[in-house]
Amino acid sequence: MTVRLLSRLGIGLAWLVLLAAAPLGVAAGDNPLLPTIVPGKGDKCVEPTDVMRRDHMEFILHQRDETMHRGIRTTRHSLKECIECHVQTDDQGNYIPINDPQQFCSSCHTYASVKMDCFQCHATTPEQK
């Protein structure tokens, strides 16, 4: 084997070890590159966590179609209910916009490199109570 080939194999092996070990010792709170995931306010989400992570956009689009095109308004998968559950408050008790870079929605969408355009039309905070 040539030195060049051995060097490439060594670098590749080093990356493999680093990538394999990375999830073992890093919690989301310890790594600023991982999304900020704060539990919602309810006892549990309307769907299992893995389902929501994978399919939440499908639920939101289906809800939009049911509401806008058929006049059927429910709360199970509504964006308003998602915001009510996941929005956080600052030290003064004011709602922090859900699309703030450190908030639930934005942190995950930034991590996944997905554009979030919901809040061009929708409110980013619930009404102050």
Secondary structure as the mmCIF struct_conf table of DSSP 4:
data_model
#
loop_
_struct_conf.conf_type_id
_struct_conf.id
_struct_conf.beg_label_comp_id
_struct_conf.beg_label_asym_id
_struct_conf.beg_label_seq_id
_struct_conf.end_label_comp_id
_struct_conf.end_label_asym_id
_struct_conf.end_label_seq_id
HELX_RH_AL_P HELX_RH_AL_P1 VAL A 3 GLY A 25
HELX_RH_3T_P HELX_RH_3T_P1 ALA A 28 ASP A 30
TURN_TY1_P TURN_TY1_P1 PRO A 32 LEU A 33
BEND BEND1 LEU A 34 LEU A 34
BEND BEND2 LYS A 41 LYS A 44
BEND BEND3 VAL A 46 GLU A 47
HELX_RH_AL_P HELX_RH_AL_P2 THR A 49 ARG A 70
BEND BEND4 THR A 75 THR A 75
TURN_TY1_P TURN_TY1_P2 ARG A 76 HIS A 77
HELX_RH_AL_P HELX_RH_AL_P3 LEU A 79 HIS A 86
STRN STRN1 GLN A 88 THR A 89
TURN_TY1_P TURN_TY1_P3 ASP A 91 GLN A 92
BEND BEND5 GLY A 93 GLY A 93
HELX_LH_PP_P HELX_LH_PP_P1 ASN A 94 ASN A 94
STRN STRN2 TYR A 95 ILE A 96
HELX_LH_PP_P HELX_LH_PP_P2 PRO A 97 PRO A 97
TURN_TY1_P TURN_TY1_P4 ILE A 98 ASN A 99
BEND BEND6 ASP A 100 ASP A 100
TURN_TY1_P TURN_TY1_P5 PRO A 101 GLN A 102
BEND BEND7 GLN A 103 GLN A 103
HELX_RH_AL_P HELX_RH_AL_P4 PHE A 104 TYR A 111
TURN_TY1_P TURN_TY1_P6 ALA A 112 SER A 113
HELX_RH_3T_P HELX_RH_3T_P2 CYS A 118 GLN A 120
TURN_TY1_P TURN_TY1_P7 CYS A 121 CYS A 121
BEND BEND8 HIS A 122 HIS A 122
BEND BEND9 THR A 124 THR A 125
HELX_LH_PP_P HELX_LH_PP_P3 PRO A 126 GLN A 128
#
